Amino acid sequence: MRKRSMTALVASLLLLTACTAPAEKAEGQVPAADAEATDFQERADPAPESPNLLPDLDVSGLEETMPETDFAAFRAYLPVLTGEESFRWVAGPYDGYPDGDWEPFDAFMAAVHDRYWSDSEAENPPETLTLDRLAVADIVGGEEPELVLLLQDRGYNYLVFHRESGEVCGTSFSVRWLMDLQKSGIYMGSGGADVSYYYQLSFHDGRFWGEALGEKVVDRCQLNGMEVSEADFNTWYEENMTNDVTWYASDGAVIPENM
């Protein structure tokens, strides 16, 4: 009787071990989070089947309305947008201010969602991202055009993607600091009513940069760090700020200027 009981006990233990071993292995595969990593960095490596967080993106609609070369450039970024491939999240002009100390990391679009919603106090945060518009243009003077997304999430934010040596790099901007984007890469940052700053976007040394070009604070104007008259500033503005990128809605419709 005792031998039979021991045999049953061993069999039960073996069965229990067989049932729990896969769970222990799965837990062991999860890398420990860096103590200094932010929430959205911790989700830079999602599950193999990463969800499509831009479900409203109508690729066929964009193909109908975009110029062929622009659509080809857009399509090259598509695996990142659908969560099939990761991108290198790098610093933008305002990350790591003032010393530029900011570590890049590999991320999927799930990390973008986490950046805007993981610490949200909203009762029911959205499960996907809401795309307001997108543009394709060579705004940093590289070999391939950039892709710019405007997301409605958390008060509107931009994502800018750039391809460098076959690798996709991306960064984010608050909506107020990438306004009136030009095909030349010049853009405006708003410091409030009647306070505007103008920059030239570029990409080098593994990150995005914004070179200060000028500013207009009420009626005080500067260009290249020097005081200029309002008339001279207006001339510069007409020469440099009247060639906006073409924006497309998520369904492919061209968005009229100034909207």
Buried (B, 14 or more C-beta within 10 A) or exposed (E): EEEEEEEEEEEEEEEEEEEEEEEEEEEEEEEEEEEEEBEBBBBBBBEEEBBEBBBEBBEEBBBEBBEEEBBBBBBBBBEBBBBEBBBBBBBBBBBEEEEEEBEBBEBBBBBBBBBBBBEEEEEEBBEBBBBBBBBBBBBBEBEBBBBBBBBBBBEEBBBBBBBBEEEBBBBBBBBEBBBBBBBBBBBBBBEEEEEBBBBBBBBEEEBBBBEBBBBBEEEEBBBEEEEBEEEEBEEBBEEBBEEBBBBBBBBBBEBEEEE
